[in-house]
């Protein structure tokens, strides 16, 4: 039987109701099979690990990602798959980060969580955990990817964005279909799953967070943008632009972006839209960005763009190499024809 390690990092999914006080409290992950008896029927061995300090996912940062990757690396040879229980607010950021921090992944790493605590009657957490473990332990279909399982769908993690804080359908993958769907049966879309790599799995524990994300909007003012772009140590800027990569053509804006690039700071253009892609030069409003050296993010999500930049800036010295890799599909994060 396959061995699956369930890692609890924190979040809503790990809360149960105290029988005495009625208050919600973190449950003992070692008792997961008692809380969810159906897990005993799965054809796999389930072992658990809880972080020494569980966190609200709003507090996720570089140190958390490095610690999580270290845990997976230490246990990688001992298990056939990993299920990470994580808060939903930053789950797409963590899934994206893990996808870039682990190269040549040969086993499934599936993040899941819930909108309602596990201890509540209508919780979505129970089905999410059961299905995530069942998929991770599948003997016939191996998914060598970092994924998110939520509301009966398995997604490539670095393609997702959280879109809803109220309904169970919390995540969306606008530019890439789900990899599997759970109904009466689990339907796998084999042609969409990354092929298993033959290379040695490599774990990166270097990230650089000298990056800002700037969302273009009609009230954007020169003095505020200037202050942000003048920050000491800034290495890269993610511009969240309109539509297919469009931004203002006012002289002050163009001059600021050009000056930023002239200082060796990378500017990466991603769309604010939840689906679609950046097409630099398609309109006049993006042509100038392209001519001055802004890099197109194609159909990458903001979450994946941040994670990709954090890794590349930390591991590559040459800006030209970084720019080339930003337009290269490294972990299935962008669509290349």
C-alpha positions as CSV (number, residue, x, y, z in Angstrom):
1,X,0.0,0.0,0.0
2,X,1.1,3.5,-0.6
3,X,2.1,5.8,2.2
4,X,0.8,9.3,2.4
5,X,2.0,12.0,4.8
6,X,-0.7,14.5,5.8
7,X,0.9,17.8,7.0
8,X,-1.2,20.2,9.0
9,X,0.0,23.8,8.8
10,X,-3.1,25.5,10.2
11,X,-6.3,27.0,8.8
12,X,-10.0,26.5,9.1
13,X,-10.0,22.9,8.2
14,X,-8.2,21.9,11.4
15,X,-10.8,23.2,13.8
16,X,-13.3,21.0,15.7
17,X,-16.0,21.9,18.2
18,X,-15.2,21.3,21.9
19,X,-17.9,19.1,23.3
20,X,-18.0,21.0,26.6
21,X,-17.6,24.6,25.7
22,X,-18.9,24.5,22.1
23,X,-15.9,26.7,21.0
24,X,-13.8,25.8,18.0
25,X,-10.3,24.6,18.7
26,X,-7.5,22.9,16.7
27,X,-7.9,19.1,16.6
28,X,-5.1,16.6,17.2
29,X,-4.2,15.5,13.6
30,X,-3.1,12.1,14.9
31,X,-6.7,11.4,15.5
32,X,-7.7,12.2,11.9
33,X,-9.0,8.7,11.3
34,X,-11.3,9.0,14.3
35,X,-12.6,12.4,13.2
36,X,-13.0,11.1,9.6
37,X,-13.6,7.3,10.0
38,X,-14.0,6.9,6.2
39,X,-10.2,7.3,5.8
40,X,-9.8,3.9,7.3
41,X,-11.4,2.4,4.2
42,X,-8.8,3.9,1.8
43,X,-6.2,1.5,0.5
44,X,-3.2,3.4,1.9
45,X,-1.2,4.1,5.0
46,X,-1.8,7.5,6.4
47,X,0.7,9.2,8.7
48,X,0.5,12.7,10.0
49,X,2.7,15.6,10.9
50,X,1.7,18.9,12.5
51,X,3.9,22.0,12.4
52,X,5.3,22.9,15.8
53,X,3.5,26.2,15.5
54,X,0.4,26.2,13.2
55,X,-0.4,29.5,11.6
56,X,-3.3,31.4,10.1
57,X,-2.6,31.4,6.4
58,X,-2.6,35.2,6.4
59,X,0.7,34.9,8.1
60,X,2.4,32.8,5.4
61,X,5.8,34.2,4.4
62,X,9.1,33.0,2.9
63,X,10.2,31.4,6.2
64,X,7.1,29.3,6.2
65,X,7.6,28.1,2.6
66,X,11.2,27.2,3.3
67,X,10.2,25.3,6.4
68,X,7.5,23.4,4.5
69,X,9.8,22.5,1.6
70,X,12.4,21.3,4.2
71,X,9.7,19.0,5.8
72,X,8.8,17.5,2.4
73,X,12.5,17.1,1.4
74,X,13.2,15.2,4.7
75,X,10.3,12.9,4.2
76,X,10.4,12.7,0.4
77,X,11.9,9.2,0.1
78,X,9.6,7.7,2.8
79,X,6.2,8.5,1.3
80,X,4.4,8.2,-2.0
81,X,2.5,11.4,-1.8
82,X,1.8,14.4,0.4
83,X,-1.4,16.2,1.5
84,X,-0.9,19.6,3.0
85,X,-3.8,21.0,5.0
86,X,-3.6,24.8,4.6
87,X,-5.7,27.9,5.1
88,X,-7.5,29.1,1.9
89,X,-6.5,32.7,1.9
90,X,-2.9,32.1,0.7
91,X,-3.2,28.6,-0.6
92,X,-2.7,29.6,-4.2
93,X,0.5,31.5,-3.2
94,X,1.8,28.5,-1.3
95,X,1.0,26.0,-4.1
96,X,2.8,28.3,-6.6
97,X,5.8,28.7,-4.3
98,X,6.1,24.9,-3.8
99,X,5.8,24.3,-7.5
100,X,8.9,26.4,-8.2
101,X,10.8,25.4,-5.1
102,X,10.7,21.7,-6.0
103,X,12.1,20.8,-9.4
104,X,11.5,17.4,-11.1
105,X,8.7,16.5,-8.8
106,X,7.9,12.8,-9.1
107,X,5.1,12.5,-6.5
108,X,1.8,14.3,-5.8
109,X,1.7,17.2,-3.4
110,X,-1.9,18.2,-2.9
111,X,-3.0,21.2,-0.8
112,X,-6.5,21.3,0.5
113,X,-8.5,23.1,3.2
114,X,-12.1,24.1,3.8
115,X,-14.4,27.0,4.0
116,X,-16.0,25.6,7.2
117,X,-14.2,24.0,10.1
118,X,-13.9,20.2,10.1
119,X,-16.0,20.1,13.3
120,X,-19.1,21.7,11.8
121,X,-22.0,19.6,10.4
122,X,-21.9,21.0,6.8
123,X,-18.1,21.2,6.5
124,X,-16.6,20.8,3.1
125,X,-13.3,19.8,4.8
126,X,-14.3,16.1,5.2
127,X,-14.8,15.5,1.5
128,X,-11.8,17.6,0.6
129,X,-9.4,15.6,2.8
130,X,-10.8,12.2,1.8
131,X,-10.6,13.0,-2.0
132,X,-7.1,14.6,-1.7
133,X,-5.7,11.5,0.1
134,X,-7.5,9.1,-2.3
135,X,-6.0,11.0,-5.3
136,X,-2.5,11.1,-3.8
137,X,-2.6,7.4,-3.1
138,X,-3.9,6.3,-6.5
139,X,-2.0,3.3,-7.8
140,X,-2.8,3.8,-11.5
141,X,-2.5,7.6,-12.0
142,X,0.5,9.4,-10.6
143,X,0.3,13.2,-10.6
144,X,3.8,14.6,-10.2
145,X,2.6,18.1,-9.5
146,X,1.8,20.5,-6.8
147,X,-2.0,20.7,-6.8
148,X,-5.0,22.2,-5.0
149,X,-8.0,20.0,-4.4
150,X,-11.2,21.9,-3.6
151,X,-14.9,21.4,-4.2
152,X,-14.5,18.2,-6.2
153,X,-11.9,19.5,-8.5
154,X,-8.1,19.0,-8.7
155,X,-6.2,21.9,-10.1
156,X,-2.6,22.6,-11.0
157,X,-1.7,24.7,-8.0
158,X,0.2,27.5,-9.8
159,X,-2.8,28.1,-12.1
160,X,-5.2,28.9,-9.3
161,X,-6.6,32.0,-7.6
162,X,-9.0,32.2,-4.7
163,X,-12.1,33.9,-5.9
164,X,-14.7,33.4,-3.2
165,X,-14.7,33.7,0.6
166,X,-18.3,32.5,1.1
167,X,-19.1,29.5,-1.2
168,X,-17.4,26.1,-1.3
169,X,-16.3,26.8,-4.9
170,X,-13.4,29.0,-3.6
171,X,-10.8,28.5,-6.3
172,X,-10.6,29.2,-10.0
173,X,-8.2,28.2,-12.7
174,X,-9.1,30.5,-15.6
175,X,-6.4,29.5,-18.1
176,X,-6.0,25.8,-17.5
177,X,-8.6,23.1,-17.0
178,X,-8.9,21.0,-13.8
179,X,-6.7,17.9,-13.8
180,X,-9.4,15.7,-12.3
181,X,-13.0,15.8,-11.2
182,X,-14.6,13.9,-8.4
183,X,-18.2,12.6,-8.8
184,X,-19.4,9.0,-8.5
185,X,-16.0,8.2,-9.9
186,X,-12.7,10.2,-10.1
187,X,-12.2,11.3,-13.7
188,X,-8.5,12.0,-14.5
189,X,-7.6,14.1,-17.5
190,X,-4.3,12.4,-18.3
191,X,-3.4,14.6,-21.2
192,X,-3.4,17.7,-19.0
193,X,-1.1,16.2,-16.3
194,X,2.6,17.0,-16.4
195,X,4.6,14.0,-17.5
196,X,6.7,12.4,-14.8
197,X,10.3,13.7,-14.9
198,X,13.3,11.4,-15.0
199,X,15.6,13.9,-13.5
200,X,16.7,14.0,-9.8
201,X,14.2,15.9,-7.6
202,X,15.8,19.2,-6.4
203,X,14.6,21.3,-3.5
204,X,15.3,25.0,-3.5
205,X,15.4,26.9,-0.2
206,X,16.4,30.3,-1.5
207,X,13.9,33.0,-2.2
208,X,14.1,36.8,-2.6
209,X,11.2,39.0,-1.5
210,X,12.5,42.3,-2.8
211,X,9.5,42.5,-5.1
212,X,6.4,44.8,-5.2
213,X,3.0,44.2,-6.9
214,X,1.5,47.3,-8.3
215,X,-2.1,47.2,-9.5
216,X,-2.9,49.7,-12.2
217,X,-6.1,51.7,-11.5
218,X,-7.6,55.0,-12.6
219,X,-6.7,56.8,-9.3
220,X,-3.0,55.9,-9.5
221,X,-0.9,59.0,-8.7
222,X,2.6,59.8,-9.7
223,X,3.9,60.6,-6.3
224,X,2.7,57.3,-4.8
225,X,4.1,55.2,-7.6
226,X,7.3,57.1,-7.5
227,X,7.7,56.5,-3.8
228,X,7.2,52.7,-4.2
229,X,9.6,52.4,-7.2
230,X,12.3,54.4,-5.3
231,X,12.4,51.9,-2.4
232,X,15.9,50.7,-1.5
233,X,16.8,47.2,-2.6
234,X,13.9,46.7,-5.0
235,X,14.7,44.0,-7.5
236,X,11.4,43.5,-9.4
237,X,8.0,44.9,-10.0
238,X,4.9,43.0,-11.0
239,X,2.5,45.3,-12.9
240,X,-1.1,44.1,-12.7
241,X,-2.4,45.8,-15.9
242,X,-5.7,46.1,-17.5
243,X,-7.0,43.5,-20.0
244,X,-4.4,42.2,-22.3
245,X,-1.6,44.1,-20.7
246,X,-2.6,47.7,-21.0
247,X,-1.5,50.6,-18.9
248,X,-1.6,54.4,-18.9
249,X,0.3,56.2,-21.7
250,X,0.7,59.4,-19.7
251,X,4.3,60.7,-19.9
252,X,4.9,60.6,-16.1
253,X,3.9,56.9,-16.0
254,X,6.0,55.9,-19.0
255,X,9.0,57.9,-17.7
256,X,8.8,56.2,-14.2
257,X,8.6,52.7,-15.6
258,X,11.5,53.5,-18.0
259,X,13.6,54.9,-15.2
260,X,12.9,51.8,-13.1
261,X,14.0,49.5,-15.9
262,X,17.2,51.6,-16.4
263,X,18.2,50.8,-12.8
264,X,18.2,47.1,-13.6
265,X,14.8,46.4,-11.9
266,X,12.8,43.8,-13.7
267,X,9.2,44.8,-14.6
268,X,6.8,41.9,-15.2
269,X,3.4,42.5,-16.8
270,X,0.5,40.3,-15.7
271,X,-3.2,40.9,-16.3
272,X,-5.7,41.8,-13.6
273,X,-8.2,39.5,-15.4
274,X,-8.9,36.1,-13.9
275,X,-8.7,34.6,-17.4
276,X,-6.9,35.5,-20.6
277,X,-3.4,36.7,-21.1
278,X,-1.1,39.6,-21.7
279,X,-0.5,40.4,-25.4
280,X,2.2,43.1,-25.5
281,X,1.8,45.5,-28.4
282,X,-1.8,44.4,-29.2
283,X,-2.9,47.9,-28.3
284,X,-1.1,51.2,-28.3
285,X,-1.4,51.3,-24.5
286,X,0.9,48.3,-24.1
287,X,3.2,48.9,-27.1
288,X,5.3,51.4,-25.2
289,X,5.8,49.0,-22.3
290,X,7.0,46.4,-24.7
291,X,9.4,48.8,-26.4
292,X,11.1,49.8,-23.2
293,X,11.7,46.3,-22.0
294,X,8.7,45.3,-19.8
295,X,8.5,41.5,-19.7
296,X,5.2,39.8,-20.7
297,X,3.7,37.4,-18.1
298,X,1.6,35.8,-20.8
299,X,-1.3,34.0,-18.9
300,X,0.5,33.6,-15.6
301,X,-1.4,34.3,-12.4
302,X,-0.2,37.0,-10.0
303,X,0.5,34.3,-7.4
304,X,2.7,32.3,-9.7
305,X,4.4,35.4,-11.1
306,X,5.4,36.3,-7.5
307,X,6.7,32.8,-6.7
308,X,8.6,32.5,-10.0
309,X,10.3,35.9,-9.5
310,X,11.2,35.1,-5.9
311,X,13.0,32.0,-6.9
312,X,14.7,33.3,-10.1
313,X,16.0,36.5,-8.4
314,X,17.4,34.4,-5.6
315,X,19.1,31.7,-7.8
316,X,20.1,33.6,-10.9
317,X,22.7,36.4,-11.1
318,X,22.2,37.5,-14.7
319,X,19.1,39.7,-15.3
320,X,19.0,38.7,-19.0
321,X,18.8,35.0,-17.9
322,X,16.0,35.8,-15.5
323,X,14.0,37.6,-18.2
324,X,14.4,34.7,-20.5
325,X,13.2,32.2,-17.8
326,X,10.3,34.5,-17.0
327,X,8.9,33.8,-20.5
328,X,9.7,30.1,-20.3
329,X,7.2,27.5,-19.1
330,X,9.1,26.0,-16.1
331,X,6.4,24.2,-14.1
332,X,3.3,24.4,-16.2
333,X,2.5,27.9,-15.1
334,X,2.1,29.5,-18.5
335,X,0.7,28.2,-21.8
336,X,3.2,27.9,-24.6
337,X,2.0,26.8,-28.0
